[in-house]
Amino acid sequence: MTKKLDAKKVEKIAAKISAAKNPVRKAALRAQLKAAQKVATLRKALFKARPEQKAAIKAKLAKAKAVLAKATKKVRKLTKSLDKKKIAAIKAKIASAKHPKRVAALKAQLKAAKKVATLRKALFKAPVHKKAAIEAKLDAAKAKL
């Protein structure tokens, strides 16, 4: 069960890396991926280990989980700030736009960007059983953006 979850987590992070445009976010995601792969490797080792080796592996696993949590927190914080920057940039474009059609298009873009930002915040705080539904909504909102 945990092997599948670890593989899914690694796969998701890899997909996020390929979709990311910002180089700083990509670097943070790569660090998160590296940490997730280490956790997955240590979990596999823990399952295969002899009883006398398990304590040492568990200690390493705890450290690796802490590193993963720190990397995840960094990615979330960075994503949040990038969302804020995107919204600010759209607002600046609206302020300088003169043509009513362009203003309307930018307002629609702003609304979509705000929805993506709120869904991301909700996803970060959501319990596991609600994440799939929020991710589907987030993907739909990103398509509009």
FITI-134043 format. One record per atom (N, C-alpha, C): y negated, x, z; residue in three letters; atom name; residue number from 0. Coordinates in steps of 0.05 Angstrom, whole numbers, plus 32768, in hexadecimal, padded with zeros to 4 digits. Layout:
<nodes>
+------+------+------+-----+----+-----+
:   py :   px :   pz :  aa : at :   i :
+------+------+------+-----+----+-----+
:    Y :    X :    Z : Ala : CA : NUM :
...
+------+------+------+-----+----+-----+
</nodes>
This chain:
<nodes>
+------+------+------+-----+----+-----+
:   py :   px :   pz :  aa : at :   i :
+------+------+------+-----+----+-----+
: 8018 : 8011 : 8000 : Met :  N :   0 :
: 8000 : 8000 : 8000 : Met : CA :   0 :
: 7FE7 : 8011 : 8000 : Met :  C :   0 :
: 7FE5 : 8025 : 8012 : Thr :  N :   1 :
: 7FCD : 8035 : 8014 : Thr : CA :   1 :
: 7FCB : 8047 : 7FFB : Thr :  C :   1 :
: 7FE1 : 804F : 7FF0 : Lys :  N :   2 :
: 7FE0 : 8060 : 7FD7 : Lys : CA :   2 :
: 7FD2 : 8051 : 7FC1 : Lys :  C :   2 :
: 7FD9 : 8037 : 7FBE : Lys :  N :   3 :
: 7FCC : 8027 : 7FA9 : Lys : CA :   3 :
: 7FAF : 8024 : 7FAF : Lys :  C :   3 :
: 7FA8 : 801F : 7FC8 : Leu :  N :   4 :
: 7F8C : 801C : 7FD0 : Leu : CA :   4 :
: 7F7C : 8035 : 7FCB : Leu :  C :   4 :
: 7F88 : 804C : 7FD2 : Asp :  N :   5 :
: 7F7A : 8066 : 7FCD : Asp : CA :   5 :
: 7F76 : 806A : 7FAF : Asp :  C :   5 :
: 7F8A : 8064 : 7F9F : Ala :  N :   6 :
: 7F89 : 8067 : 7F82 : Ala : CA :   6 :
: 7F73 : 8055 : 7F76 : Ala :  C :   6 :
: 7F72 : 803C : 7F81 : Lys :  N :   7 :
: 7F5D : 8029 : 7F77 : Lys : CA :   7 :
: 7F41 : 8033 : 7F7E : Lys :  C :   7 :
: 7F3E : 803E : 7F97 : Lys :  N :   8 :
: 7F24 : 8047 : 7FA0 : Lys : CA :   8 :
: 7F1B : 805F : 7F8E : Lys :  C :   8 :
: 7F2D : 8071 : 7F89 : Val :  N :   9 :
: 7F27 : 8088 : 7F78 : Val : CA :   9 :
: 7F20 : 807F : 7F5C : Val :  C :   9 :
: 7F2F : 806C : 7F52 : Glu :  N :  10 :
: 7F2A : 8061 : 7F37 : Glu : CA :  10 :
: 7F0F : 8054 : 7F35 : Glu :  C :  10 :
: 7F08 : 8045 : 7F4A : Lys :  N :  11 :
: 7EEE : 8037 : 7F4A : Lys : CA :  11 :
: 7ED6 : 804B : 7F4A : Lys :  C :  11 :
: 7ED9 : 8060 : 7F5A : Ile :  N :  12 :
: 7EC4 : 8074 : 7F5C : Ile : CA :  12 :
: 7EC1 : 8082 : 7F41 : Ile :  C :  12 :
: 7ED8 : 8089 : 7F35 : Ala :  N :  13 :
: 7ED7 : 8096 : 7F1B : Ala : CA :  13 :
: 7EC9 : 8085 : 7F06 : Ala :  C :  13 :
: 7ECE : 806A : 7F07 : Ala :  N :  14 :
: 7EC1 : 8058 : 7EF5 : Ala : CA :  14 :
: 7EA3 : 8057 : 7EFA : Ala :  C :  14 :
: 7E9B : 8058 : 7F13 : Lys :  N :  15 :
: 7E7F : 8058 : 7F1A : Lys : CA :  15 :
: 7E71 : 8072 : 7F10 : Lys :  C :  15 :
: 7E7F : 8088 : 7F11 : Ile :  N :  16 :
: 7E74 : 80A1 : 7F07 : Ile : CA :  16 :
: 7E6F : 809F : 7EE9 : Ile :  C :  16 :
: 7E82 : 8094 : 7EDA : Ser :  N :  17 :
: 7E7E : 8092 : 7EBD : Ser : CA :  17 :
: 7E68 : 807F : 7EB6 : Ser :  C :  17 :
: 7E63 : 806B : 7EC7 : Ala :  N :  18 :
: 7E4E : 8057 : 7EC1 : Ala : CA :  18 :
: 7E33 : 8060 : 7ECB : Ala :  C :  18 :
: 7E32 : 8073 : 7EDE : Ala :  N :  19 :
: 7E18 : 807B : 7EE9 : Ala : CA :  19 :
: 7E08 : 808B : 7ED5 : Ala :  C :  19 :
: 7DEE : 8086 : 7ED6 : Lys :  N :  20 :
: 7DDB : 8094 : 7EC4 : Lys : CA :  20 :
: 7DCB : 80A9 : 7ED3 : Lys :  C :  20 :
: 7DC5 : 80A3 : 7EEC : Asn :  N :  21 :
: 7DB5 : 80B6 : 7EFC : Asn : CA :  21 :
: 7DC6 : 80CE : 7F05 : Asn :  C :  21 :
: 7DBC : 80E6 : 7EFE : Pro :  N :  22 :
: 7DCC : 80FE : 7F05 : Pro : CA :  22 :
: 7DD0 : 8103 : 7F23 : Pro :  C :  22 :
: 7DBD : 80FB : 7F33 : Val :  N :  23 :
: 7DBF : 80FE : 7F50 : Val : CA :  23 :
: 7DD5 : 80EB : 7F5B : Val :  C :  23 :
: 7DD5 : 80D2 : 7F50 : Arg :  N :  24 :
: 7DEA : 80BF : 7F59 : Arg : CA :  24 :
: 7E05 : 80C8 : 7F4F : Arg :  C :  24 :
: 7E06 : 80D4 : 7F37 : Lys :  N :  25 :
: 7E20 : 80DE : 7F2D : Lys : CA :  25 :
: 7E2B : 80F4 : 7F3F : Lys :  C :  25 :
: 7E19 : 8106 : 7F48 : Ala :  N :  26 :
: 7E22 : 811C : 7F5A : Ala : CA :  26 :
: 7E2C : 8111 : 7F74 : Ala :  C :  26 :
: 7E1E : 80FD : 7F7F : Ala :  N :  27 :
: 7E27 : 80F0 : 7F98 : Ala : CA :  27 :
: 7E41 : 80E2 : 7F95 : Ala :  C :  27 :
: 7E45 : 80D5 : 7F7E : Leu :  N :  28 :
: 7E5E : 80C8 : 7F78 : Leu : CA :  28 :
: 7E75 : 80DC : 7F75 : Leu :  C :  28 :
: 7E6F : 80F2 : 7F69 : Arg :  N :  29 :
: 7E84 : 8107 : 7F66 : Arg : CA :  29 :
: 7E8D : 8112 : 7F81 : Arg :  C :  29 :
: 7E79 : 8115 : 7F93 : Ala :  N :  30 :
: 7E80 : 811E : 7FAF : Ala : CA :  30 :
: 7E91 : 8109 : 7FBC : Ala :  C :  30 :
: 7E8A : 80EF : 7FB8 : Gln :  N :  31 :
: 7E9A : 80DA : 7FC4 : Gln : CA :  31 :
: 7EB6 : 80D9 : 7FB8 : Gln :  C :  31 :
: 7EB8 : 80DE : 7F9E : Leu :  N :  32 :
: 7ED2 : 80DE : 7F90 : Leu : CA :  32 :
: 7EE4 : 80F5 : 7F9C : Leu :  C :  32 :
: 7ED8 : 810C : 7F9F : Lys :  N :  33 :
: 7EE6 : 8123 : 7FAA : Lys : CA :  33 :
: 7EF1 : 811D : 7FC6 : Lys :  C :  33 :
: 7EE0 : 8111 : 7FD6 : Ala :  N :  34 :
: 7EE8 : 8109 : 7FF1 : Ala : CA :  34 :
: 7EFF : 80F4 : 7FF1 : Ala :  C :  34 :
: 7EFC : 80E1 : 7FDF : Ala :  N :  35 :
: 7F11 : 80CC : 7FDD : Ala : CA :  35 :
: 7F2B : 80D7 : 7FD4 : Ala :  C :  35 :
: 7F2A : 80EA : 7FC1 : Gln :  N :  36 :
: 7F43 : 80F7 : 7FB8 : Gln : CA :  36 :
: 7F50 : 8107 : 7FCE : Gln :  C :  36 :
: 7F40 : 8114 : 7FDE : Lys :  N :  37 :
: 7F4B : 8124 : 7FF5 : Lys : CA :  37 :
: 7F58 : 8111 : 8009 : Lys :  C :  37 :
: 7F4C : 80FB : 800F : Val :  N :  38 :
: 7F58 : 80E7 : 8021 : Val : CA :  38 :
: 7F72 : 80DD : 8016 : Val :  C :  38 :
: 7F73 : 80D7 : 7FFC : Ala :  N :  39 :
: 7F8B : 80CD : 7FF0 : Ala : CA :  39 :
: 7FA2 : 80E2 : 7FF1 : Ala :  C :  39 :
: 7F9A : 80FB : 7FEB : Thr :  N :  40 :
: 7FAE : 8111 : 7FEC : Thr : CA :  40 :
: 7FB9 : 8115 : 8009 : Thr :  C :  40 :
: 7FA7 : 8114 : 801C : Leu :  N :  41 :
: 7FB0 : 8117 : 8038 : Leu : CA :  41 :
: 7FC2 : 8100 : 8041 : Leu :  C :  41 :
: 7FBB : 80E8 : 8038 : Arg :  N :  42 :
: 7FCC : 80D1 : 803F : Arg : CA :  42 :
: 7FE8 : 80D4 : 8034 : Arg :  C :  42 :
: 7FEA : 80DD : 801B : Lys :  N :  43 :
: 8004 : 80E2 : 800E : Lys : CA :  43 :
: 8013 : 80F7 : 801E : Lys :  C :  43 :
: 8005 : 810D : 8026 : Ala :  N :  44 :
: 8011 : 8122 : 8035 : Ala : CA :  44 :
: 801B : 8118 : 8050 : Ala :  C :  44 :
: 800C : 8106 : 805C : Leu :  N :  45 :
: 8013 : 80FB : 8076 : Leu : CA :  45 :
: 802D : 80EA : 8074 : Leu :  C :  45 :
: 8030 : 80DB : 805F : Phe :  N :  46 :
: 8049 : 80CC : 805B : Phe : CA :  46 :
: 8061 : 80DD : 8058 : Phe :  C :  46 :
: 805D : 80F4 : 804A : Lys :  N :  47 :
: 8074 : 8106 : 8045 : Lys : CA :  47 :
: 8079 : 811A : 805B : Lys :  C :  47 :
: 8067 : 811E : 806D : Ala :  N :  48 :
: 8068 : 8133 : 8081 : Ala : CA :  48 :
: 807D : 812F : 8096 : Ala :  C :  48 :
: 8086 : 8145 : 80A1 : Arg :  N :  49 :
: 8099 : 8144 : 80B7 : Arg : CA :  49 :
: 8089 : 813E : 80D1 : Arg :  C :  49 :
: 8096 : 8133 : 80E5 : Pro :  N :  50 :
: 8088 : 812A : 80FD : Pro : CA :  50 :
: 8077 : 8140 : 810A : Pro :  C :  50 :
: 8080 : 8159 : 8109 : Glu :  N :  51 :
: 8070 : 816E : 8116 : Glu : CA :  51 :
: 8057 : 8175 : 8106 : Glu :  C :  51 :
: 8056 : 816E : 80ED : Gln :  N :  52 :
: 803E : 8174 : 80DC : Gln : CA :  52 :
: 802A : 815D : 80DD : Gln :  C :  52 :
: 8032 : 8146 : 80E5 : Lys :  N :  53 :
: 8021 : 812E : 80E3 : Lys : CA :  53 :
: 8007 : 8130 : 80F3 : Lys :  C :  53 :
: 8008 : 813C : 810A : Ala :  N :  54 :
: 7FF0 : 813E : 811B : Ala : CA :  54 :
: 7FDA : 814E : 810D : Ala :  C :  54 :
: 7FE2 : 8164 : 8100 : Ala :  N :  55 :
: 7FCE : 8175 : 80F2 : Ala : CA :  55 :
: 7FC3 : 8166 : 80DA : Ala :  C :  55 :
: 7FD4 : 8158 : 80CC : Ile :  N :  56 :
: 7FCB : 8149 : 80B4 : Ile : CA :  56 :
: 7FB9 : 8132 : 80BC : Ile :  C :  56 :
: 7FBF : 8125 : 80D2 : Lys :  N :  57 :
: 7FAE : 810F : 80DC : Lys : CA :  57 :
: 7F92 : 8119 : 80E3 : Lys :  C :  57 :
: 7F91 : 8131 : 80EE : Ala :  N :  58 :
: 7F77 : 813C : 80F5 : Ala : CA :  58 :
: 7F66 : 8142 : 80DC : Ala :  C :  58 :
: 7F74 : 814E : 80C8 : Lys :  N :  59 :
: 7F67 : 8153 : 80AE : Lys : CA :  59 :
: 7F5E : 8139 : 80A1 : Lys :  C :  59 :
: 7F6F : 8125 : 80A3 : Leu :  N :  60 :
: 7F69 : 810A : 8097 : Leu : CA :  60 :
: 7F51 : 80FE : 80A4 : Leu :  C :  60 :
: 7F4F : 8100 : 80BF : Ala :  N :  61 :
: 7F37 : 80F6 : 80CD : Ala : CA :  61 :
: 7F1D : 8103 : 80C3 : Ala :  C :  61 :
: 7F1E : 811D : 80C0 : Lys :  N :  62 :
: 7F07 : 812C : 80B6 : Lys : CA :  62 :
: 7F00 : 8123 : 809A : Lys :  C :  62 :
: 7F15 : 8120 : 8089 : Ala :  N :  63 :
: 7F10 : 8119 : 806D : Ala : CA :  63 :
: 7F05 : 80FC : 806B : Ala :  C :  63 :
: 7F0E : 80EB : 807D : Lys :  N :  64 :
: 7F03 : 80CF : 807D : Lys : CA :  64 :
: 7EE6 : 80CF : 8085 : Lys :  C :  64 :
: 7EDF : 80E1 : 8098 : Ala :  N :  65 :
: 7EC3 : 80E3 : 80A1 : Ala : CA :  65 :
: 7EB1 : 80ED : 808A : Ala :  C :  65 :
: 7EBC : 8100 : 807B : Val :  N :  66 :
: 7EAD : 810B : 8063 : Val : CA :  66 :
: 7EAA : 80F5 : 804E : Val :  C :  66 :
: 7EBF : 80E5 : 804A : Leu :  N :  67 :
: 7EBE : 80CF : 8037 : Leu : CA :  67 :
: 7EAA : 80BA : 803F : Leu :  C :  67 :
: 7EA9 : 80B3 : 8059 : Ala :  N :  68 :
: 7E96 : 80A0 : 8063 : Ala : CA :  68 :
: 7E7A : 80A9 : 8060 : Ala :  C :  68 :
: 7E75 : 80C3 : 8065 : Lys :  N :  69 :
: 7E5A : 80CF : 8061 : Lys : CA :  69 :
: 7E52 : 80CE : 8044 : Lys :  C :  69 :
: 7E64 : 80D5 : 8032 : Ala :  N :  70 :
: 7E5F : 80D5 : 8015 : Ala : CA :  70 :
: 7E59 : 80B9 : 800B : Ala :  C :  70 :
: 7E69 : 80A5 : 8015 : Thr :  N :  71 :
: 7E65 : 8089 : 800E : Thr : CA :  71 :
: 7E4A : 807F : 8017 : Thr :  C :  71 :
: 7E42 : 8087 : 802F : Lys :  N :  72 :
: 7E28 : 807E : 803A : Lys : CA :  72 :
: 7E11 : 808A : 8029 : Lys :  C :  72 :
: 7E15 : 80A3 : 8020 : Lys :  N :  73 :
: 7E00 : 80B0 : 8010 : Lys : CA :  73 :
: 7DFE : 80A2 : 7FF5 : Lys :  C :  73 :
: 7E14 : 809B : 7FE9 : Val :  N :  74 :
: 7E14 : 808D : 7FCF : Val : CA :  74 :
: 7E07 : 8071 : 7FD2 : Val :  C :  74 :
: 7E0D : 8063 : 7FE7 : Arg :  N :  75 :
: 7E01 : 8049 : 7FEB : Arg : CA :  75 :
: 7DE3 : 804B : 7FEF : Arg :  C :  75 :
: 7DDA : 805F : 7FFF : Lys :  N :  76 :
: 7DBD : 8063 : 8004 : Lys : CA :  76 :
: 7DAF : 806A : 7FE9 : Lys :  C :  76 :
: 7DBB : 807B : 7FDA : Leu :  N :  77 :
: 7DB0 : 8083 : 7FC0 : Leu : CA :  77 :
: 7DAE : 806C : 7FAD : Leu :  C :  77 :
: 7DC3 : 805C : 7FAC : Thr :  N :  78 :
: 7DC4 : 8045 : 7F9A : Thr : CA :  78 :
: 7DAE : 8031 : 7FA1 : Thr :  C :  78 :
: 7DAB : 802D : 7FBB : Lys :  N :  79 :
: 7D96 : 801B : 7FC5 : Lys : CA :  79 :
: 7D7A : 8025 : 7FBC : Lys :  C :  79 :
: 7D75 : 803E : 7FBF : Ser :  N :  80 :
: 7D5B : 8049 : 7FB8 : Ser : CA :  80 :
: 7D57 : 8048 : 7F9A : Ser :  C :  80 :
: 7D6C : 804C : 7F8A : Leu :  N :  81 :
: 7D6A : 804A : 7F6D : Leu : CA :  81 :
: 7D64 : 802D : 7F64 : Leu :  C :  81 :
: 7D70 : 801A : 7F72 : Asp :  N :  82 :
: 7D6A : 7FFD : 7F6C : Asp : CA :  82 :
: 7D4C : 7FF8 : 7F72 : Asp :  C :  82 :
: 7D42 : 8002 : 7F88 : Lys :  N :  83 :
: 7D26 : 7FFE : 7F8F : Lys : CA :  83 :
: 7D14 : 800A : 7F7A : Lys :  C :  83 :
: 7D1B : 8022 : 7F70 : Lys :  N :  84 :
: 7D0B : 8030 : 7F5C : Lys : CA :  84 :
: 7D0B : 8020 : 7F42 : Lys :  C :  84 :
: 7D22 : 8015 : 7F3B : Lys :  N :  85 :
: 7D24 : 8005 : 7F22 : Lys : CA :  85 :
: 7D12 : 7FEC : 7F24 : Lys :  C :  85 :
: 7D13 : 7FDF : 7F3B : Ile :  N :  86 :
: 7D03 : 7FC7 : 7F3F : Ile : CA :  86 :
: 7CE5 : 7FCE : 7F3E : Ile :  C :  86 :
: 7CDE : 7FE4 : 7F4A : Ala :  N :  87 :
: 7CC2 : 7FED : 7F4A : Ala : CA :  87 :
: 7CB8 : 7FF3 : 7F2E : Ala :  C :  87 :
: 7CCA : 8000 : 7F1E : Ala :  N :  88 :
: 7CC3 : 8007 : 7F02 : Ala : CA :  88 :
: 7CBE : 7FEE : 7EF2 : Ala :  C :  88 :
: 7CCF : 7FDA : 7EF6 : Ile :  N :  89 :
: 7CCC : 7FC0 : 7EE7 : Ile : CA :  89 :
: 7CB2 : 7FB2 : 7EEF : Ile :  C :  89 :
: 7CAC : 7FB3 : 7F09 : Lys :  N :  90 :
: 7C93 : 7FA6 : 7F13 : Lys : CA :  90 :
: 7C7B : 7FB4 : 7F06 : Lys :  C :  90 :
: 7C7C : 7FCF : 7F04 : Ala :  N :  91 :
: 7C66 : 7FDE : 7EF8 : Ala : CA :  91 :
: 7C63 : 7FD6 : 7EDA : Ala :  C :  91 :
: 7C7A : 7FD3 : 7ECC : Lys :  N :  92 :
: 7C79 : 7FCA : 7EB0 : Lys : CA :  92 :
: 7C6C : 7FAF : 7EAD : Lys :  C :  92 :
: 7C73 : 7F9D : 7EC0 : Ile :  N :  93 :
: 7C68 : 7F82 : 7EBF : Ile : CA :  93 :
: 7C49 : 7F83 : 7EC3 : Ile :  C :  93 :
: 7C41 : 7F94 : 7ED5 : Ala :  N :  94 :
: 7C24 : 7F96 : 7EDB : Ala : CA :  94 :
: 7C14 : 7FA0 : 7EC3 : Ala :  C :  94 :
: 7C21 : 7FB2 : 7EB3 : Ser :  N :  95 :
: 7C13 : 7FBD : 7E9C : Ser : CA :  95 :
: 7C17 : 7FAD : 7E82 : Ser :  C :  95 :
: 7C2A : 7F9B : 7E82 : Ala :  N :  96 :
: 7C30 : 7F8C : 7E6A : Ala : CA :  96 :
: 7C1A : 7F77 : 7E65 : Ala :  C :  96 :
: 7C14 : 7F73 : 7E4B : Lys :  N :  97 :
: 7BFF : 7F60 : 7E44 : Lys : CA :  97 :
: 7C0B : 7F47 : 7E36 : Lys :  C :  97 :
: 7C1E : 7F4C : 7E25 : His :  N :  98 :
: 7C2A : 7F35 : 7E15 : His : CA :  98 :
: 7C3B : 7F23 : 7E27 : His :  C :  98 :
: 7C36 : 7F09 : 7E25 : Pro :  N :  99 :
: 7C45 : 7EF6 : 7E36 : Pro : CA :  99 :
: 7C64 : 7EF7 : 7E33 : Pro :  C :  99 :
: 7C6D : 7EFC : 7E1A : Lys :  N : 100 :
: 7C8A : 7EFD : 7E16 : Lys : CA : 100 :
: 7C96 : 7F16 : 7E24 : Lys :  C : 100 :
: 7C87 : 7F2C : 7E23 : Arg :  N : 101 :
: 7C91 : 7F44 : 7E30 : Arg : CA : 101 :
: 7C91 : 7F41 : 7E4E : Arg :  C : 101 :
: 7C7C : 7F34 : 7E59 : Val :  N : 102 :
: 7C7A : 7F2E : 7E75 : Val : CA : 102 :
: 7C92 : 7F1D : 7E7E : Val :  C : 102 :
: 7C98 : 7F08 : 7E6E : Ala :  N : 103 :
: 7CAE : 7EF6 : 7E74 : Ala : CA : 103 :
: 7CC9 : 7F05 : 7E74 : Ala :  C : 103 :
: 7CCC : 7F16 : 7E60 : Ala :  N : 104 :
: 7CE5 : 7F26 : 7E5E : Ala : CA : 104 :
: 7CE8 : 7F39 : 7E76 : Ala :  C : 104 :
: 7CD2 : 7F45 : 7E7D : Leu :  N : 105 :
: 7CD2 : 7F58 : 7E94 : Leu : CA : 105 :
: 7CD8 : 7F49 : 7EAE : Leu :  C : 105 :
: 7CCC : 7F31 : 7EB1 : Lys :  N : 106 :
: 7CD1 : 7F21 : 7EC9 : Lys : CA : 106 :
: 7CEF : 7F1A : 7ECB : Lys :  C : 106 :
: 7CFB : 7F13 : 7EB4 : Ala :  N : 107 :
: 7D18 : 7F0D : 7EB4 : Ala : CA : 107 :
: 7D28 : 7F25 : 7EBC : Ala :  C : 107 :
: 7D20 : 7F3D : 7EB2 : Gln :  N : 108 :
: 7D2D : 7F56 : 7EB9 : Gln : CA : 108 :
: 7D2A : 7F5C : 7ED6 : Gln :  C : 108 :
: 7D12 : 7F57 : 7EE1 : Leu :  N : 109 :
: 7D0D : 7F5B : 7EFD : Leu : CA : 109 :
: 7D1F : 7F49 : 7F0F : Leu :  C : 109 :
: 7D21 : 7F30 : 7F07 : Lys :  N : 110 :
: 7D32 : 7F1D : 7F16 : Lys : CA : 110 :
: 7D4F : 7F27 : 7F16 : Lys :  C : 110 :
: 7D58 : 7F30 : 7EFF : Ala :  N : 111 :
: 7D74 : 7F3A : 7EFD : Ala : CA : 111 :
: 7D78 : 7F53 : 7F0E : Ala :  C : 111 :
: 7D64 : 7F66 : 7F0D : Ala :  N : 112 :
: 7D66 : 7F7E : 7F1D : Ala : CA : 112 :
: 7D66 : 7F78 : 7F3B : Ala :  C : 112 :
: 7D56 : 7F65 : 7F43 : Lys :  N : 113 :
: 7D56 : 7F5D : 7F60 : Lys : CA : 113 :
: 7D70 : 7F51 : 7F68 : Lys :  C : 113 :
: 7D7C : 7F41 : 7F56 : Lys :  N : 114 :
: 7D96 : 7F35 : 7F5C : Lys : CA : 114 :
: 7DAC : 7F4A : 7F5E : Lys :  C : 114 :
: 7DAB : 7F5E : 7F4D : Val :  N : 115 :
: 7DBE : 7F74 : 7F4E : Val : CA : 115 :
: 7DBB : 7F83 : 7F69 : Val :  C : 115 :
: 7DA2 : 7F88 : 7F71 : Ala :  N : 116 :
: 7D9D : 7F96 : 7F8A : Ala : CA : 116 :
: 7DA7 : 7F86 : 7FA2 : Ala :  C : 116 :
: 7DA2 : 7F6C : 7FA3 : Thr :  N : 117 :
: 7DAB : 7F5C : 7FB9 : Thr : CA : 117 :
: 7DCA : 7F5A : 7FBA : Thr :  C : 117 :
: 7DD6 : 7F58 : 7FA2 : Leu :  N : 118 :
: 7DF3 : 7F57 : 7FA1 : Leu : CA : 118 :
: 7E00 : 7F71 : 7FAB : Leu :  C : 118 :
: 7DF3 : 7F87 : 7FA4 : Arg :  N : 119 :
: 7DFD : 7FA2 : 7FAD : Arg : CA : 119 :
: 7DFC : 7FA3 : 7FCB : Arg :  C : 119 :
: 7DE5 : 7F9B : 7FD6 : Lys :  N : 120 :
: 7DE2 : 7F9B : 7FF4 : Lys : CA : 120 :
: 7DF8 : 7F8A : 8001 : Lys :  C : 120 :
: 7DFD : 7F72 : 7FF5 : Ala :  N : 121 :
: 7E11 : 7F60 : 7FFF : Ala : CA : 121 :
: 7E2D : 7F6D : 7FFD : Ala :  C : 121 :
: 7E32 : 7F7B : 7FE7 : Leu :  N : 122 :
: 7E4C : 7F88 : 7FE3 : Leu : CA : 122 :
: 7E50 : 7F9D : 7FF8 : Leu :  C : 122 :
: 7E3C : 7FAD : 7FFF : Phe :  N : 123 :
: 7E3E : 7FC2 : 8013 : Phe : CA : 123 :
: 7E46 : 7FB7 : 802E : Phe :  C : 123 :
: 7E3B : 7F9F : 8035 : Lys :  N : 124 :
: 7E3F : 7F94 : 804F : Lys : CA : 124 :
: 7E57 : 7F80 : 8051 : Lys :  C : 124 :
: 7E61 : 7F78 : 8039 : Ala :  N : 125 :
: 7E76 : 7F63 : 8038 : Ala : CA : 125 :
: 7E91 : 7F6C : 8043 : Ala :  C : 125 :
: 7EA0 : 7F5A : 804F : Pro :  N : 126 :
: 7EBB : 7F60 : 8057 : Pro : CA : 126 :
: 7ECD : 7F63 : 803E : Pro :  C : 126 :
: 7EE3 : 7F70 : 8042 : Val :  N : 127 :
: 7EF5 : 7F77 : 802B : Val : CA : 127 :
: 7EFD : 7F5F : 801A : Val :  C : 127 :
: 7F03 : 7F48 : 8027 : His :  N : 128 :
: 7F0D : 7F31 : 8019 : His : CA : 128 :
: 7EF8 : 7F23 : 8007 : His :  C : 128 :
: 7EDE : 7F29 : 800C : Lys :  N : 129 :
: 7EC9 : 7F1D : 7FFC : Lys : CA : 129 :
: 7EBE : 7F30 : 7FE7 : Lys :  C : 129 :
: 7EC6 : 7F49 : 7FE7 : Lys :  N : 130 :
: 7EBB : 7F5D : 7FD5 : Lys : CA : 130 :
: 7EC1 : 7F57 : 7FB8 : Lys :  C : 130 :
: 7ED9 : 7F4E : 7FB2 : Ala :  N : 131 :
: 7EE1 : 7F48 : 7F96 : Ala : CA : 131 :
: 7ECE : 7F33 : 7F89 : Ala :  C : 131 :
: 7EC8 : 7F1E : 7F98 : Ala :  N : 132 :
: 7EB7 : 7F09 : 7F8E : Ala : CA : 132 :
: 7E9A : 7F14 : 7F8A : Ala :  C : 132 :
: 7E91 : 7F24 : 7F9C : Ile :  N : 133 :
: 7E76 : 7F2F : 7F9A : Ile : CA : 133 :
: 7E75 : 7F43 : 7F83 : Ile :  C : 133 :
: 7E8A : 7F52 : 7F7F : Glu :  N : 134 :
: 7E8B : 7F65 : 7F68 : Glu : CA : 134 :
: 7E8A : 7F57 : 7F4E : Glu :  C : 134 :
: 7E97 : 7F40 : 7F4C : Ala :  N : 135 :
: 7E97 : 7F30 : 7F33 : Ala : CA : 135 :
: 7E7A : 7F26 : 7F2D : Ala :  C : 135 :
: 7E6D : 7F1D : 7F42 : Lys :  N : 136 :
: 7E51 : 7F13 : 7F3F : Lys : CA : 136 :
: 7E3F : 7F2B : 7F38 : Lys :  C : 136 :
: 7E44 : 7F42 : 7F44 : Leu :  N : 137 :
: 7E34 : 7F5A : 7F3E : Leu : CA : 137 :
: 7E37 : 7F62 : 7F21 : Leu :  C : 137 :
: 7E50 : 7F62 : 7F17 : Asp :  N : 138 :
: 7E55 : 7F69 : 7EFB : Asp : CA : 138 :
: 7E47 : 7F56 : 7EE8 : Asp :  C : 138 :
: 7E47 : 7F3C : 7EEF : Ala :  N : 139 :
: 7E39 : 7F28 : 7EDE : Ala : CA : 139 :
: 7E1B : 7F2D : 7EDF : Ala :  C : 139 :
: 7E10 : 7F33 : 7EF6 : Ala :  N : 140 :
: 7DF3 : 7F39 : 7EF9 : Ala : CA : 140 :
: 7DEB : 7F52 : 7EE9 : Ala :  C : 140 :
: 7DFD : 7F66 : 7EEA : Lys :  N : 141 :
: 7DF7 : 7F7F : 7EDC : Lys : CA : 141 :
: 7DF7 : 7F7B : 7EBE : Lys :  C : 141 :
: 7E08 : 7F68 : 7EB4 : Ala :  N : 142 :
: 7E09 : 7F62 : 7E98 : Ala : CA : 142 :
: 7DEE : 7F56 : 7E8F : Ala :  C : 142 :
: 7DE2 : 7F46 : 7EA0 : Lys :  N : 143 :
: 7DC8 : 7F3A : 7E99 : Lys : CA : 143 :
: 7DB2 : 7F4F : 7E99 : Lys :  C : 143 :
: 7DB5 : 7F63 : 7EA9 : Leu :  N : 144 :
: 7DA1 : 7F79 : 7EAC : Leu : CA : 144 :
: 7DA3 : 7F8A : 7E93 : Leu :  C : 144 :
+------+------+------+-----+----+-----+
</nodes>
